[in-house]
């Protein structure tokens, strides 16, 4: 009994994503609708990676480690960008990782849950889930930097197009970001309809700008050959290694392809990537390289230097809108990640609002929204420009890449049953690539790279403390657990009166609900109809409504039902009672009373580290949203029992 600290339970009807060749996600999508979904994916999925040309290429030469511009280095950098986009995005994520859907959902924690489900040993499962939690922590660090660097890089176009407004770059960026976070409570579905068309225009313009520059220096197309990347590495290994720290900026947002798979499906995302996004990005980066070869001074802001003077201001406006869209995608991802973490038992209950009646995956978490806004405002004020922020960018992204490579290898071996000779070469290849990118970004630690790493460590510590505290609290309370075999004796005791009515006891444990035990022993009265709802979170994203409620035992006095929900669903006891009512009409969700218990923590004197961890857990426990609010129970029909527990 943990005072409603949610934890994952196995789902009775457990179903996981398809093996190679299956299409559980895409079967829901018709070919006819793939075009519209592909257009929508352009806005939500490719916003981050699609706005990277604003700063990525310039950062290779003017980033934390300045690299002198030479023709060989420009060709080498272009070749690195081309093959990074190809190997990381097209091959790793689009061709391989997106095959691993967990009940149609993607993302680092969904992948970790999928990998956990196919391992046999408990220790292996613990290590794999720890990897997933580290990945989630790194994702939050990425979510702090992306809006700041994206919006700043767009507004900095004023320094080229309207120099007299250069001093207003930071204030304008702050106003835009505050406005973006302020409208989050209205939900993305209200503005989502325009995301796709805007980003389509953006990608078309990226391609056009690239072609306009390429026709003036067509010889730059030779950089597509991997020999230029290898030549750069062999002839100038030190500079090439440092360049990798900025080259990775061209693939920031690659994780979004996988994370948003559940909303759009594999086919639309692949279609929009290969037909629109990838060609536009390739052309634009090649065009930027061609411009630098013609004019070395253009490297200070290569993207805007490609834009004709008369179109500078409209381009700044479009780029700003595109970066706000990119930021929106990351912010929404942080909300979804938080919901998953709550349901999987790594965060306390928080207020989670569903902003769309038709799309249950669209959620808004107020606390996360305002904490992100404060962190991003601090980043903008602290780093002041996108170049400084770019130095901080990369560690979180590349760390996530490494974790994804490890997890997808487990899935490929254990779930897809691919032979070791087929899995090992790919694992080694991508681990080397991801490891080199991660190591290169570590060289930027003193230039701001410390921030996402520190942020990830703090977030991981919070997640780990909550998980530790929940597990410890469960052990502390287990001695109070009364086995279900004692239920008849408890409710039929002559000293316990029976009154008309029905009570629903909400619990997470397997024994008799502690609220029922306390009511019978202290108040000496229970209702004549008792329903015990065992709430559990399955290790799949969603559970079908028909499979969500299972009646385990039932007699004229008491009924026990298990309610299984996915880690992206919202637990709804009232809906479960309504489903039970179809079989047992005595339980009416409009009249029944809901009972549960809560735990209050008192920190005992012990070792300093344990005291700090227990103190943090106690603060989180006290500030968790009330059970009645979390489950949206009618306050006038709720009974709560409490207990003080030492830790």
C-alpha positions in Angstrom: 0.0 0.0 0.0 1.7 3.1 -1.2 -0.7 6.0 -0.8 -1.4 6.0 -4.5 2.1 6.1 -5.7 1.4 4.5 -9.1 3.6 1.7 -10.4 3.5 -0.5 -13.4 1.6 -3.7 -13.3 1.4 -6.3 -16.0 -1.7 -6.1 -18.2 -3.8 -9.2 -18.4 -4.1 -8.8 -22.2 -0.6 -7.8 -23.0 0.1 -6.8 -26.6 3.2 -5.2 -28.0 4.3 -3.6 -31.2 4.8 -5.6 -34.4 7.9 -7.5 -35.4 9.7 -6.6 -38.6 7.2 -6.4 -41.4 4.1 -5.9 -39.3 2.1 -2.7 -39.5 -0.2 -2.4 -36.4 0.1 1.4 -36.6 -0.3 1.8 -40.3 -3.2 -0.5 -40.7 -5.2 2.2 -38.9 -4.2 4.7 -41.6 -5.6 4.4 -45.1 -3.5 5.2 -48.1 -6.0 7.9 -48.9 -5.3 9.7 -45.6 -1.5 9.3 -45.7 -1.0 12.5 -47.6 -2.9 14.6 -45.1 -1.1 12.9 -42.2 2.2 13.5 -43.9 1.4 17.2 -44.2 0.5 17.3 -40.5 3.7 15.4 -39.7 5.7 18.2 -41.4 4.5 20.6 -38.7 4.7 18.5 -35.6 7.4 16.0 -36.3 9.9 17.9 -38.4 9.7 21.3 -36.8 12.9 21.0 -34.8 15.1 19.3 -37.5 13.6 21.6 -40.1 14.7 24.8 -38.4 18.3 23.5 -37.8 19.6 25.2 -41.0 19.1 28.5 -39.2 22.2 27.9 -37.1 23.8 24.5 -37.7 26.1 25.1 -40.6 27.5 28.4 -39.2 28.2 26.8 -35.9 30.5 24.2 -37.5 33.0 27.1 -38.2 32.1 29.7 -35.5 30.9 27.5 -32.6 32.6 26.8 -29.3 35.7 25.7 -31.2 36.2 28.0 -34.1 37.4 26.3 -37.2 39.1 28.4 -40.0 37.3 28.2 -43.3 39.1 26.4 -46.1 37.7 24.7 -49.2 38.7 21.3 -48.0 37.0 21.9 -44.6 33.8 23.2 -46.2 33.6 20.1 -48.4 34.4 17.9 -45.5 31.8 19.6 -43.3 29.1 19.3 -46.0 29.9 15.6 -46.5 29.6 15.1 -42.7 26.3 16.8 -42.7 25.0 14.8 -45.6 26.0 11.5 -44.2 24.9 12.3 -40.7 21.4 13.1 -42.0 21.4 9.9 -44.0 22.8 7.5 -41.4 21.2 8.9 -38.2 17.8 10.0 -39.6 17.1 8.0 -42.8 18.7 4.7 -41.8 18.7 4.5 -38.0 15.4 6.2 -37.1 13.2 6.0 -40.2 14.3 2.6 -41.4 15.1 0.8 -38.2 13.9 2.4 -34.9 10.4 3.3 -36.2 9.8 -0.5 -36.7 9.7 -0.8 -32.9 6.4 0.6 -31.9 4.9 -0.2 -28.5 1.2 -0.6 -29.2 1.6 2.1 -31.9 3.5 4.5 -29.7 7.2 5.6 -29.9 9.6 7.6 -27.7 12.4 6.6 -25.4 10.3 5.4 -22.5 7.9 3.5 -24.7 11.0 1.8 -26.3 12.4 1.0 -22.8 9.1 -0.5 -21.8 9.1 -2.6 -24.9 12.6 -3.8 -24.3 11.8 -4.6 -20.6 8.9 -6.8 -21.8 11.2 -9.1 -23.8 14.0 -9.7 -21.3 13.9 -12.6 -18.9 16.0 -11.5 -15.9 14.8 -8.9 -13.4 18.3 -7.2 -13.2 18.4 -6.8 -17.0 14.9 -5.2 -16.9 16.0 -2.8 -14.2 19.0 -1.7 -16.1 17.0 -1.3 -19.3 14.4 0.8 -17.6 17.1 2.9 -16.0 18.4 3.6 -19.5 14.9 4.8 -20.4 14.7 7.1 -17.4 18.1 8.6 -18.3 16.9 9.1 -21.8 13.8 10.8 -20.5 15.9 13.1 -18.3 18.1 14.0 -21.3 14.9 14.7 -23.3 13.8 17.3 -20.8 17.2 18.9 -21.0 16.8 19.0 -24.8 13.2 20.4 -24.3 14.7 23.4 -22.4 17.2 24.4 -25.0 15.3 23.8 -28.3 12.7 26.6 -27.9 15.4 29.1 -26.7 17.9 28.4 -29.5 15.2 28.1 -32.2 13.4 31.3 -31.5 16.6 33.3 -30.9 18.2 32.1 -34.1 15.1 33.2 -36.1 14.8 36.6 -34.5 18.6 37.1 -35.0 17.8 37.6 -38.6 17.1 41.2 -37.7 20.9 41.6 -37.3 21.1 41.0 -41.0 17.8 42.3 -42.4 17.2 45.2 -40.0 20.4 46.1 -38.1 18.8 49.0 -36.3 16.6 46.4 -34.4 19.5 44.2 -33.3 19.4 45.3 -29.7 15.8 44.1 -29.5 16.5 40.5 -30.4 16.5 39.2 -26.8 13.3 41.1 -25.7 11.4 40.1 -28.8 12.5 36.4 -28.3 11.3 36.6 -24.7 7.9 38.0 -25.6 7.4 35.3 -28.2 8.4 32.5 -25.8 6.2 33.8 -23.0 3.3 34.0 -25.4 3.9 30.5 -26.6 3.8 29.1 -23.1 0.8 31.2 -22.2 -1.4 29.7 -24.9 -0.4 26.1 -24.1 -3.5 25.6 -21.9 -5.7 26.0 -25.0 -4.3 22.9 -26.6 -2.3 22.3 -29.8 -5.4 21.1 -31.7 -6.6 24.7 -32.1 -3.6 25.8 -34.0 -2.3 22.4 -35.3 -4.3 22.7 -38.5 -1.9 25.5 -39.8 1.3 23.8 -38.7 1.6 21.5 -41.7 1.0 24.1 -44.4 3.3 26.6 -42.8 6.1 24.0 -42.6 5.4 22.9 -46.2 6.1 26.5 -47.3 9.1 26.6 -45.1 10.7 23.4 -46.6 9.9 24.6 -50.1 11.7 27.9 -49.4 14.6 26.0 -47.9 14.9 24.0 -51.1 14.6 27.1 -53.3 17.2 29.0 -51.4 19.6 26.1 -51.6 19.1 25.7 -55.4 19.6 29.4 -56.0 23.0 29.2 -54.3 23.9 25.8 -55.9 23.4 27.0 -59.5 26.1 29.5 -58.9 28.6 26.9 -57.5 27.4 23.5 -58.8 30.8 21.9 -58.0 29.8 21.7 -54.3 27.6 18.7 -55.2 30.8 16.7 -55.1 30.7 16.9 -51.3 28.0 14.2 -51.3 30.8 11.7 -51.8 31.8 10.2 -48.4 35.4 10.5 -49.5 35.4 14.2 -48.5 34.3 13.4 -45.0 36.9 10.7 -44.7 39.6 13.0 -46.1 38.6 15.7 -43.6 38.9 13.2 -40.8 42.3 11.8 -42.0 44.0 15.0 -42.9 42.7 17.1 -40.0 41.4 14.7 -37.3 41.5 17.3 -34.4 39.4 19.8 -36.3 37.1 17.2 -37.7 36.4 15.8 -34.2 35.6 19.3 -32.9 33.4 19.9 -36.0 31.3 16.8 -35.0 30.1 18.7 -32.0 28.3 21.2 -34.3 27.5 18.8 -37.2 25.1 17.0 -34.8 23.0 20.1 -34.7 21.7 19.2 -38.1 19.9 16.1 -36.7 18.4 17.6 -33.5 14.8 16.6 -33.5 15.5 13.1 -35.0 14.0 11.6 -31.9 10.7 13.4 -32.6 10.3 11.1 -35.7 10.0 8.2 -33.3 8.3 9.9 -30.4 5.4 11.2 -32.6 4.9 7.9 -34.5 1.7 7.1 -32.5 0.0 10.3 -33.6 0.8 10.0 -37.4 1.9 6.5 -38.2 5.1 5.2 -39.9 4.0 5.6 -43.5 3.1 9.4 -43.3 6.3 10.2 -41.4 8.4 8.3 -43.9 6.6 9.9 -46.8 7.0 13.5 -45.5 10.7 12.8 -44.7 11.8 11.2 -48.0 9.7 13.4 -50.3 9.8 16.8 -48.7 12.0 17.3 -45.6 15.1 15.4 -46.5 15.5 16.8 -50.0 14.9 20.4 -48.7 17.5 20.0 -46.0 20.1 18.5 -48.3 19.6 21.3 -50.8 19.7 24.0 -48.2 22.9 22.8 -46.5 24.6 22.4 -49.9 23.5 25.9 -50.8 25.0 27.3 -47.6 28.3 25.5 -48.3 28.3 26.9 -51.8 27.8 30.4 -50.4 30.7 30.1 -48.0 32.9 28.9 -50.8 32.1 32.0 -52.7 32.3 34.4 -49.7 34.0 33.3 -46.5 32.5 36.3 -44.6 29.0 34.8 -45.1 29.8 32.1 -42.5 28.7 34.5 -39.6 25.0 33.9 -40.5 25.0 31.6 -43.6 21.2 31.0 -43.7 20.1 34.7 -43.8 23.0 35.6 -46.1 21.4 33.4 -48.8 18.1 35.3 -48.6 17.8 38.2 -51.1 17.7 41.6 -49.4 14.1 42.4 -50.3 12.9 39.2 -48.7 14.9 39.4 -45.4 12.1 40.7 -43.2 9.4 38.3 -44.6 11.9 35.5 -44.2 12.5 36.5 -40.6 8.8 36.4 -39.9 8.4 33.0 -41.5 11.4 31.6 -39.7 10.0 32.9 -36.4 6.7 31.1 -37.0 8.6 27.9 -38.0 10.7 28.0 -34.8 7.6 28.5 -32.7 6.1 25.5 -34.3 9.3 23.5 -33.6 9.2 24.7 -30.0 5.6 23.6 -29.7 6.4 20.1 -30.8 9.1 19.8 -28.1 6.9 21.3 -25.4 4.1 18.9 -26.3 6.6 16.1 -26.2 7.6 17.1 -22.6 3.9 17.0 -21.6 3.5 13.5 -23.0 6.7 12.3 -21.4 5.5 13.6 -18.1 2.3 11.7 -18.4 4.1 8.5 -19.2 6.5 9.0 -16.3 3.5 9.5 -13.9 1.8 6.4 -15.1 5.0 4.3 -15.0 5.6 5.4 -11.4 8.6 7.8 -11.8 6.8 11.0 -10.9 4.1 11.9 -8.4 0.6 12.7 -9.5 0.3 16.0 -11.3 -2.6 17.9 -12.8 -2.8 16.6 -16.4 -5.4 18.2 -18.6 -6.6 16.6 -21.9 -7.0 19.4 -24.4 -8.7 17.6 -27.2 -11.9 15.5 -27.1 -10.9 13.6 -30.2 -7.1 13.2 -29.7 -6.5 11.6 -26.3 -2.7 12.0 -26.7 -2.9 15.8 -26.5 -2.3 16.8 -22.9 -1.3 19.9 -21.0 0.6 19.7 -17.7 0.5 23.2 -16.0 3.4 22.6 -13.6 5.8 21.4 -16.4 4.7 24.2 -18.6 5.6 27.0 -16.2 8.8 25.3 -15.0 9.9 24.9 -18.7 9.1 28.6 -19.3 11.1 29.8 -16.3 14.1 27.6 -17.4 13.9 28.8 -21.0 13.7 32.5 -20.0 16.8 31.9 -17.8 18.6 30.3 -20.8 17.8 33.2 -23.1 18.9 35.8 -20.5 22.0 33.8 -19.6 23.3 32.9 -23.0 21.9 35.9 -24.9 22.4 34.5 -28.5 21.9 31.3 -30.4 25.6 30.7 -30.9 26.2 30.6 -27.2 23.2 28.3 -26.8 24.4 26.1 -29.6 27.5 25.4 -27.5 25.2 24.1 -24.8 23.2 22.0 -27.3 24.2 18.5 -28.3 25.1 16.6 -25.2 21.4 15.8 -24.3 20.6 14.9 -28.0 23.6 12.6 -28.5 23.1 11.0 -25.1 19.6 10.0 -26.2 21.0 8.7 -29.5 23.4 6.3 -27.6 20.5 5.1 -25.4 18.2 4.5 -28.3 20.9 2.5 -30.1 21.3 0.2 -27.0 17.5 -0.3 -26.5 16.7 -1.0 -30.2 19.5 -3.6 -30.2 17.7 -5.4 -27.3 14.4 -5.3 -29.2 16.0 -6.5 -32.4 17.6 -9.5 -30.7 14.9 -10.5 -28.2 11.6 -9.4 -29.9 12.4 -9.6 -33.6 14.7 -12.6 -33.0 17.3 -11.4 -35.5 20.6 -13.4 -35.5 23.6 -11.9 -33.7 25.5 -11.7 -37.0 22.8 -9.4 -38.4 22.4 -7.2 -35.2 26.0 -6.8 -34.1 27.4 -4.9 -37.1 24.6 -2.3 -37.0 25.0 -1.9 -33.2 28.7 -1.4 -33.4 28.3 1.1 -36.4 25.7 3.3 -34.7 27.3 3.0 -31.2 30.6 4.3 -32.7 28.8 7.1 -34.6 26.7 8.1 -31.6 29.6 7.8 -29.2 31.8 10.1 -31.4 29.1 12.7 -31.5 28.6 12.5 -27.7 32.4 12.7 -27.0 32.7 15.7 -29.4 29.9 17.5 -27.6 31.6 16.8 -24.2 34.4 19.1 -25.4 31.8 22.0 -25.2 31.2 21.3 -21.5 32.8 24.5 -20.3 31.1 26.6 -23.1 27.6 25.8 -21.8 27.4 22.1 -22.4 27.3 21.7 -18.6 23.7 23.0 -18.6 21.8 20.1 -20.2 24.0 17.6 -18.4 23.3 19.2 -15.0 19.6 19.5 -15.9 19.4 15.9 -16.9 21.2 14.8 -13.7 18.8 16.8 -11.5 15.8 15.4 -13.4 17.1 11.9 -13.2 17.7 12.3 -9.5 14.1 13.4 -9.0 12.7 10.5 -11.0 15.0 8.0 -9.2 14.1 9.4 -5.7 10.4 9.1 -6.4 10.8 5.6 -7.7 13.0 4.7 -4.7 10.6 6.3 -2.2 7.6 4.6 -3.7 9.3 1.2 -3.5 10.5 1.8 0.0 7.0 3.1 1.1 5.5 0.0 -0.4 7.8 -2.2 1.7 7.0 -0.2 4.9 3.3 -0.6 4.3 3.3 -4.2 3.3 3.2 -5.3 7.0 -0.2 -3.7 7.2 -1.6 -5.6 4.2 -4.5 -7.9 5.0 -4.8 -10.8 2.5 -8.0 -11.1 0.5 -8.8 -14.4 2.2 -9.8 -12.4 5.3 -12.3 -10.3 3.4 -15.5 -12.4 4.2 -14.6 -12.4 7.9 -13.9 -8.7 7.9 -17.2 -7.5 6.3 -19.4 -10.2 7.9 -18.1 -9.6 11.4 -21.1 -9.3 13.8 -19.4 -6.2 15.3 -19.5 -4.5 11.9 -22.8 -3.0 10.9 -24.1 -3.1 7.3 -25.8 -0.1 5.9 -27.7 0.4 2.5 -25.6 1.8 -0.3 -22.5 1.0 -2.3 -18.8 2.0 -1.8 -16.1 1.8 -4.4 -12.6 1.2 -2.8 -9.8 2.4 -5.1 -6.5 0.6 -4.5 -3.2 -0.3 -6.1 -2.4 -3.3 -4.1 -3.4 -7.0 -4.0 -4.7 -7.3 -0.5 -7.8 -5.8 1.1 -7.8 -2.1 0.5 -6.5 -0.3 3.6 -9.4 2.1 3.5 -11.8 -0.8 3.8 -9.8 -2.3 6.7 -9.7 1.1 8.6 -13.4 1.7 8.0 -14.5 -1.7 9.3 -12.2 -1.7 12.3 -12.5 1.9 13.4 -16.0 3.0 12.2 -17.5 -0.5 12.6 -19.7 0.0 9.5 -19.5 -0.9 5.8 -22.0 -0.6 2.9 -24.0 -3.6 1.8 -22.4 -3.5 -1.7 -18.6 -3.3 -1.9 -16.6 -2.9 -5.1 -12.8 -3.1 -5.0 -11.1 -1.5 -8.0 -7.5 -2.5 -8.4 -5.9 0.2 -10.5 -2.8 -0.9 -12.5 -0.7 0.6 -15.3 0.1 -1.8 -18.1 3.5 -1.6 -19.7 1.8 -0.7 -23.0 0.7 2.8 -24.1 -3.0 2.1 -24.3 -5.5 -0.6 -23.4 -8.7 -1.1 -25.3 -11.8 -0.1 -23.4 -13.2 -3.6 -23.8 -10.2 -5.1 -22.1 -9.7 -2.4 -19.5 -11.9 -3.8 -16.7 -11.8 -7.5 -15.7 -14.0 -8.8 -12.9 -11.9 -11.2 -10.9 -14.3 -12.3 -8.1 -17.9 -11.5 -7.3 -20.5 -12.5 -4.7 -23.7 -10.9 -3.5 -21.7 -8.7 -1.1 -18.3 -7.9 -2.6 -16.9 -7.6 -6.1 -13.2 -7.3 -7.1 -12.3 -5.8 -10.5 -9.0 -5.0 -12.0 -8.7 -1.8 -14.1 -5.8 -1.8 -16.5 -4.8 1.4 -18.3 -1.9 2.1 -20.6 0.8 4.5 -19.6 -0.6 7.1 -22.0 -4.2 6.7 -20.9 -5.9 8.5 -18.0 -7.2 6.3 -15.1 -11.0 6.8 -14.8 -12.6 4.9 -11.9 -16.1 6.3 -12.7 -15.9 4.9 -16.2 -14.8 1.5 -14.7 -17.8 1.6 -12.4 -20.0 2.3 -15.4 -18.6 -0.7 -17.1 -19.0 -2.9 -14.1 -22.7 -1.7 -13.8 -23.4 -3.5 -17.1 -22.9 -6.8 -15.3 -23.7 -5.7 -11.7 -26.5 -3.0 -11.6 -26.0 -2.4 -7.9 -23.0 -0.2 -8.6 -24.1 3.2 -9.9 -21.4 5.7 -10.7 -23.9 8.5 -10.1 -24.6 7.5 -6.5 -21.8 5.3 -5.1 -19.2 6.5 -2.6 -15.5 6.4 -3.4 -13.0 5.5 -0.7 -9.2 5.5 -0.7 -6.3 6.2 1.7 -3.4 8.5 1.6 0.0 8.4 3.3 1.9 11.2 5.0 5.6 10.9 5.4 7.7 11.7 8.5 11.5 11.6 7.9 13.3 9.7 10.6 16.9 10.6 11.6 19.4 8.4 9.6 22.3 8.8 7.3 22.6 12.2 5.5 22.1 10.9 2.0 19.1 8.9 3.0 17.6 11.8 5.0 18.0 14.1 1.9 16.4 11.5 -0.4 13.5 10.9 2.1 13.1 14.6 2.6 12.8 15.2 -1.2 10.4 12.3 -1.5 8.3 13.7 1.4 8.1 17.1 -0.3 7.0 15.5 -3.6 4.5 13.4 -1.8 2.9 16.4 0.0 2.7 18.4 -3.2 1.3 15.6 -5.4 -2.2 16.4 -6.7 -5.0 15.1 -4.5 -6.3 11.6 -5.4 -9.8 12.9 -5.8 -8.6 15.5 -8.3 -6.4 13.1 -10.1 -9.2 10.6 -10.7 -11.8 13.4 -11.1 -14.0 11.9 -8.4 -17.1 13.9 -7.2 -15.8 15.6 -4.0 -19.2 15.3 -2.2 -19.0 11.4 -2.5 -15.4 10.8 -1.4 -14.1 9.3 1.8 -10.3 9.6 2.5 -8.4 7.7 5.2 -4.8 8.7 6.1 -1.8 7.4 7.9 1.6 8.7 9.1 4.5 6.6 7.9 8.2 7.0 8.9 10.9 6.8 6.3 
